[in-house]
Amino acid sequence: MKNKTFLPIVATLFLVLFASVGSAFAGFLQFPIQGYTSSTAPVTAVMDHDDNWYTIETYTGETGTYQDGCLAYVNGENTTCSGNGAYPWGYARENQTPWSILGLNYIDYAPGNNVYMWYDNHHGYDFMVPQWTPVRAAASGYVSDYNSSWGQITIDHDNGYQTIYTHMYINQCLPYVSKGTIIGYVSNVAPEPVGVHLHFVVKKWGELVDPYGGSGEPVLWE
C-alpha cells in the first residue's frame, strides 16, 4: 500500500522538476540588437523548420514552396528576377497569399506585399537594421569561436545553449562577456556581398533551435 502511494508522488515530483528545469531556460535571451525587440526588428529571413528542399516552414507553421523567382541585389538595389539561376530562390504560400508570421516584423526583400520568403534551409534569423547599430550579447557566456572573415562570434552559455552572431563589425573579442555587453555593430562583413544585416542563430547542445519557439521548444526571448 505504501509503494502504491509513493510511486505517484515520485512521478509527480519528477514531472514538476522536469518542467521547472525546462522552463528555467525559457525567456533567458535578451534581444541582441540595441533599440529593437524580437517583435519590432525587421526580419528578412526566418529559421526554416523543415528539412525538405523546395519547402519552407516557419515557427508558426506557415509553409511555402519553391517558386520560379529569385532575388538579385546589385549595388544595394533589391529586385526580383526569373529564370537566370541567381540565388537565393523565393518561396510563396499557396495562392501566393502574404506571409503573416505573427509575432515577427517580416519584411519581404522584393516587391509583392510579403509574398516571398527567402530562403530554404535557413538556420537562423536575418535582422535588417541600419549599419552600425550596436549588437549586444543575448546572455552571459564564454566566447568559443571568433571568425573575423565573417564578422562572427559564438557565445557558449552555461545551460547548453549557444548564440551565434554573424556579419558584424566586431567591437571586441573577450574570453567572457556579460549579458548586454556590446560585442559588435550590424554590418555586412563576409567574403562576398551579403547586404547589411545581423544573422542570428541559436543552438541547444549543438542542435539548431528557434528562439521564437516551435517544434516543441520554448520561446527563448525575455
C-alpha positions as CSV (number, residue, x, y, z in Angstrom):
1,M,0.0,0.0,0.0
2,K,2.9,2.3,0.8
3,N,4.5,1.6,-2.5
4,K,1.3,2.4,-4.4
5,T,1.1,5.8,-2.7
6,F,4.8,6.5,-3.0
7,L,5.1,5.9,-6.8
8,P,2.5,8.6,-7.9
9,I,4.2,11.1,-5.6
10,V,7.6,10.4,-7.1
11,A,6.2,10.6,-10.6
12,T,4.6,14.0,-9.8
13,L,7.7,15.3,-8.3
14,F,9.7,14.2,-11.3
15,L,7.3,16.0,-13.7
16,V,7.4,19.2,-11.7
17,L,11.2,19.1,-11.6
18,F,11.4,18.4,-15.3
19,A,9.0,21.2,-16.1
20,S,10.9,23.6,-13.9
21,V,14.3,22.7,-15.5
22,G,12.8,23.2,-19.0
23,S,11.2,26.5,-18.1
24,A,14.4,27.8,-16.5
25,F,15.9,28.1,-20.0
26,A,12.8,29.8,-21.4
27,G,12.9,33.6,-21.7
28,F,16.6,33.9,-20.8
29,L,17.7,35.7,-24.0
30,Q,17.9,39.5,-24.3
31,F,17.2,40.6,-27.9
32,P,20.7,41.3,-29.3
33,I,20.1,44.4,-31.4
34,Q,20.0,47.7,-29.4
35,G,16.9,49.7,-29.8
36,Y,14.8,46.8,-31.1
37,T,12.8,43.9,-29.7
38,S,12.1,40.4,-31.0
39,S,8.8,41.7,-32.5
40,T,9.9,45.1,-33.9
41,A,13.2,44.3,-35.6
42,P,12.7,43.9,-39.4
43,V,13.1,40.2,-40.4
44,T,14.1,39.3,-44.0
45,A,14.7,35.6,-43.5
46,V,13.4,33.2,-40.8
47,M,14.6,29.8,-39.5
48,D,13.3,27.0,-41.7
49,H,11.7,24.3,-39.5
50,D,11.7,21.5,-42.1
51,D,14.5,19.5,-43.7
52,N,12.8,19.3,-47.1
53,W,14.2,21.0,-50.2
54,Y,11.6,23.2,-52.1
55,T,9.6,23.9,-48.9
56,I,9.9,26.4,-46.0
57,E,8.1,26.1,-42.7
58,T,8.1,28.9,-40.1
59,Y,7.8,28.5,-36.3
60,T,4.1,29.4,-36.7
61,G,3.5,26.5,-39.0
62,E,3.1,28.6,-42.2
63,T,4.5,26.7,-45.2
64,G,5.6,27.8,-48.7
65,T,7.0,26.1,-51.8
66,Y,9.6,26.9,-54.4
67,Q,8.6,29.5,-57.0
68,D,10.2,30.4,-60.3
69,G,11.7,33.6,-59.0
70,C,14.9,34.7,-57.4
71,L,16.4,37.6,-55.6
72,A,19.1,39.7,-57.2
73,Y,20.7,42.6,-55.5
74,V,23.4,44.7,-57.1
75,N,24.8,47.9,-55.5
76,G,22.1,47.7,-52.8
77,E,19.2,47.6,-55.3
78,N,16.7,44.8,-54.5
79,T,14.6,43.3,-57.2
80,T,13.1,40.0,-58.3
81,C,14.2,38.1,-61.3
82,S,13.2,34.9,-63.1
83,G,14.9,32.0,-64.7
84,N,18.5,33.3,-64.5
85,G,19.7,30.9,-61.8
86,A,20.5,33.6,-59.3
87,Y,20.4,32.7,-55.6
88,P,18.6,32.7,-53.2
89,W,15.2,31.5,-54.5
90,G,11.9,32.8,-53.3
91,Y,9.2,30.7,-51.7
92,A,5.5,31.5,-51.6
93,R,2.4,30.3,-49.7
94,E,-0.5,28.6,-51.5
95,N,-2.2,31.0,-53.9
96,Q,0.7,33.5,-53.1
97,T,-1.1,34.8,-50.1
98,P,1.1,37.0,-47.9
99,W,3.3,35.5,-45.1
100,S,2.0,36.8,-41.8
101,I,4.2,35.1,-39.2
102,L,2.5,36.5,-36.1
103,G,5.0,38.0,-33.7
104,L,7.5,39.0,-36.3
105,N,8.0,42.2,-38.3
106,Y,8.6,40.3,-41.5
107,I,9.7,42.4,-44.5
108,D,9.9,40.9,-47.9
109,Y,13.1,42.0,-49.8
110,A,11.2,42.2,-53.0
111,P,8.0,44.0,-54.1
112,G,5.0,41.8,-53.5
113,N,3.3,42.5,-50.2
114,N,5.3,39.8,-48.3
115,V,4.5,37.1,-50.8
116,Y,8.0,35.7,-50.9
117,M,10.2,34.2,-48.2
118,W,13.9,33.9,-48.5
119,Y,15.3,31.2,-48.3
120,D,15.3,27.4,-47.9
121,N,17.1,25.7,-45.0
122,H,18.0,29.0,-43.4
123,H,19.5,28.2,-40.0
124,G,18.5,31.4,-38.1
125,Y,17.1,34.9,-38.5
126,D,18.2,37.8,-40.6
127,F,17.5,41.1,-39.0
128,M,17.9,44.0,-41.4
129,V,18.6,47.1,-39.4
130,P,20.8,50.1,-40.1
131,Q,24.5,49.7,-40.3
132,W,26.5,50.4,-37.1
133,T,23.5,49.5,-34.8
134,P,25.1,48.0,-31.7
135,V,24.8,44.3,-31.2
136,R,24.8,43.0,-27.5
137,A,25.4,39.6,-26.1
138,A,22.0,38.0,-25.6
139,A,23.1,36.2,-22.5
140,S,26.3,35.9,-20.5
141,G,28.9,33.3,-21.5
142,Y,32.3,32.4,-22.9
143,V,33.3,33.2,-26.4
144,S,34.1,29.9,-28.0
145,D,34.6,30.9,-31.6
146,Y,35.7,34.1,-33.4
147,N,35.8,34.5,-37.2
148,S,36.8,37.9,-38.4
149,S,36.3,37.0,-42.1
150,W,32.6,36.6,-41.4
151,G,32.3,39.1,-38.6
152,Q,31.1,36.2,-36.4
153,I,31.2,35.5,-32.7
154,T,29.9,32.4,-30.9
155,I,29.0,32.5,-27.2
156,D,28.6,29.4,-25.1
157,H,26.1,29.8,-22.3
158,D,26.0,27.7,-19.1
159,N,22.8,25.9,-19.9
160,G,23.7,24.1,-23.1
161,Y,22.7,26.9,-25.4
162,Q,24.9,28.8,-27.9
163,T,24.2,32.1,-29.6
164,I,25.9,33.0,-32.9
165,Y,26.2,36.5,-34.4
166,T,27.4,37.0,-38.0
167,H,28.3,39.8,-40.4
168,M,29.2,42.2,-37.6
169,Y,31.9,44.7,-37.4
170,I,33.3,43.2,-34.2
171,N,33.8,45.6,-31.4
172,Q,35.9,43.3,-29.1
173,C,36.5,39.7,-28.5
174,L,36.8,39.0,-24.8
175,P,37.1,35.5,-23.3
176,Y,33.9,36.1,-21.3
177,V,31.1,38.5,-21.9
178,S,28.2,39.6,-19.7
179,K,24.6,39.8,-20.9
180,G,24.1,43.1,-22.7
181,T,27.8,43.7,-23.5
182,I,28.3,45.3,-26.9
183,I,30.2,42.7,-29.0
184,G,29.9,44.4,-32.4
185,Y,27.9,46.5,-34.8
186,V,25.5,45.4,-37.6
187,S,27.4,45.4,-40.9
188,N,27.9,43.3,-44.0
189,V,31.2,41.6,-43.1
190,A,31.6,38.4,-45.3
191,P,33.9,37.1,-48.0
192,E,31.2,38.1,-50.6
193,P,28.5,40.8,-50.6
194,V,25.6,39.9,-48.3
195,G,23.9,43.2,-47.6
196,V,23.8,44.9,-44.2
197,H,22.1,42.7,-41.6
198,L,22.7,40.6,-38.5
199,H,22.4,36.8,-39.0
200,F,21.5,35.4,-35.6
201,V,21.5,31.6,-34.7
202,V,20.7,29.7,-31.5
203,K,21.8,26.1,-30.8
204,K,21.0,23.8,-27.9
205,W,23.5,21.1,-27.2
206,G,24.8,21.6,-30.8
207,E,21.3,21.4,-32.5
208,L,19.6,24.3,-34.1
209,V,16.6,25.8,-32.2
210,D,14.3,28.6,-32.8
211,P,14.3,31.4,-30.2
212,Y,10.7,32.2,-31.2
213,G,9.6,28.7,-30.2
214,G,8.0,26.0,-32.2
215,S,9.0,22.3,-32.7
216,G,8.5,21.7,-29.0
217,E,10.9,24.3,-27.9
218,P,10.0,27.2,-25.6
219,V,10.2,30.9,-26.6
220,L,13.7,31.9,-25.5
221,W,13.2,35.7,-25.6
222,E,12.8,37.5,-22.3
